[in-house]
Amino acid sequence: MEHDKNQSLEFDEPKDIFLGQVVHSQDEAYNLYQAHAFKMGYSVRKGKELYYDSEKKFIRSKYYFCSKEGFKNNEVEGEVAYERANSRTGCKAMVRFNVSKEGVWKITQLVLNHNHEFVPPEQRHLLRSMRNVSTVKGSVIKSMVNAGIKVTKIWSYLGEEVGGFDKLGLTVKDMQNYVYTEKLKLIEAEDAQSLVNLLRSRQA
C-alpha cells in the first residue's frame, strides 16, 4: 500500500534515542543517530554546524537529518516528474545536539516522525549512510589490489569472511569507487598522461 507523503508515520517513543540524551564526542553523536536510523530503516544525512568561534574550531551545535529531508533542486512538492527510490520527500525527521564548552553533546531537538516508508530489515545494510570503507577494510582492499586481485573477487572474499554481504557494510560499487579514488590519489604527483590513461580505462 502506498503511503501519503504528506502524512507523517508515527510510532512509540524509542528507548535508543531521546531528548536530553548525552554523549561526549561528535563520533558518538553521529553513531547514536546512525544506530537509531538503522534500527528504523532510513539513511542519515549530516547537517549544518554552528560554532562558538569565528575560526570554526569549537562546535556549538550540530544537526543530523533523515536523508529524505528537503527536496532536490528539480523536485518541488507535488510536482515530482517521476518516483525514484532515493527521491527526497521533505521529511522533517532530525536531531540537534547542543555542545557545551566542556565537550558534552546533548540532544536538544528531536523529530521522530517520517513521511515515507522505511527500508525493510533485509535491505538496511544497503542504506547509503550505513555503507563505508573503514581503515581496516581499506588496508585489506589495497593489499589485495596491489597483489593483482580483481575488485569483484575481493568483495566476494570479504563477504564470506564476515559471514555475509549484509555484514560487509559496502557494495561492490562502493569498493570499486574506493579503489578508483585511491588510484587517483597516487596519480596526483605523476604526469597528466597517467590520469588520462586511468580515466580511459574506467570508461572502457
N, C-alpha and C positions, 0 to 999 in steps of 0.2 A: 504494500500500500504506500502510495506516495505521500510525502509529508509536506504540509503547507509551510513554505519558507518564512511566512510572516508570523508563524506561531512558534513560541519557544517550547522546547522539550524540558519538562520539569521532572526532578527526581528528588529523593530524600537527601537530606544534608549528609554529605560524605564524612567519614571519620578520618580520611587520609589527608585532608587539607581543610583549613578553617580559618576564619577571621581571628587575628591575634596570634596565630602560629608564628613561632620564632625559629630562624636558622642563623648560621653565623658566617656565611660567605655567599658570593654570587653563584658559585657552582652548586652549593646546597640548595639555593633558591630555585635555580633552573631545574635541577634534578627532582626536586619536590613536585613542581608543576608538571614536569615530564612524566613522572610516575603516575600522577593522577590522570593525565591525558591518556596514557597507555591503557590504564585500567578502564577508562570510559570508552576509548576508541576514537580519538581525534589527534591531530598533529598540532604542535606548538610553534608559534612564531614569536621571535624576540621583538620587543617594542622599544620605545624611547627610554632614555636615561636622563635624569636631572642630577645636577651636581652642586656640591657646596661651593666649589671654587671655579674661577674662570678658566683654569688650566685643565679642567676635567680630570682631575686625579682622584677625587673622592665623591663617590656616588651618594646622592641624597634619596633618590627613589628610582625604581626600575619596574617596567611593565612587561608582562608576557601575555600574549593573546592566543586564542584559537586561530589556527591558520586560515579559517574561513571568515575572519574578521574583515569588514570593509568590502569594497568591490574593486576589481581591476579597472584600469582606465577606460577600457572599451565595454565595461559592463555597468549598466545602471539598473537599479531595482525595477523589476517588471519589464525590462527591455533587453534581456539577455537573448542573443540570437539563437543559441543552442546550448544544451546542457552538457557540461563536461564533468568528469568525476572529481576534478580538483578545483572547480569554479568556487569563487568566494560567494558567500551568501549574506554578507552583512551581519554575521554572528557577533553577538555582544559579549560572549564569554571571555573573561580575562582575570588576571590577578595583578595587584600592585603591591610591591614591597617598599616600605619606607626603611631607610637605613640610618641608624644612629651614628654619631661621630665615633662611638666605640666599636662600630662594626657589627651591630646586631641588626639582622634583617627581619622585619616584622610585617606580616600580611595586614594591610590596612584597607584594602578594597578587594572584593572577590565576587565575581559574577559567574554563577554556575550553569545557568540555563542556556541552551543552544537552540538554534532554529534549523537544524539539519539532523539527518540520521547519523548514527555512529558507525564506525567500521567494525565488522564482526571480529570476534577473537582470533579466528584463524588467519585473518589478514592484517592484524595490527602491527606485526613486525615489519610490514612494508610501508608504514606511515613515514613520511619524509623526515620528520624530526627525530624519529627513532633510529634512523639509519646513520651510521658513522664509521669511519675508519680510525680506530684507536692507534696509539703509538705502537702498541704490541702487534696489532694486525698489520700495520703499515710496514714494520720491520720484516715480518714474515713474507709479506707480499713482495717487497723489494728484493729480498734474498732469492725468492723463487723465480722472479722475473729475470734477475741477473744470471740465474742458472739456466735460462733458456726455456722455462716452462710457460706455456700459454695461460693467459688470464682465466679462461674458462675452466681449465684443469685445476688451477689454483683455487678457484671458487668452489669447485666440486670437492676438492680435498679438504678445505677448511670447513665446509658444511658438514662433512662426515665426521671430522674431528670434534666438532662441538655438539654433535648429536642431532643435527637437522638444520636446514637452511633458515627456519624460522628463528633459530637461536644465534644465527651468524651476525645479524644486525646490519646487513647491507646486501644489495642485489648485485648481480654480475655487472650490471651497467654502472653501479657505484664504483665497483672495483676497477672497471675499465677507465672511468673518468679519473680515478685516483692515480693510476699508472700513467695516464696521459699527462696529468698535471705535474707529476714528479719528473717526467721526461722533459717537460718544458723548463722546469727549474734548472736542470742540468745543462740545457742548451743556452740559457741566458748569457753565459760567459763565452759562448762559442760564436761562430760566424753566422750570418743571416741565412746562408745556404742550408745549414743544418736544420734551421727552423722550417724553411720551405719544404725540405725533404720530409720532415715529420708531419707537416700539415697534409702533404700529398698522400703519405702512407695512411693517414687517418681517413681520407676521403676515398681511398681505393676499396 
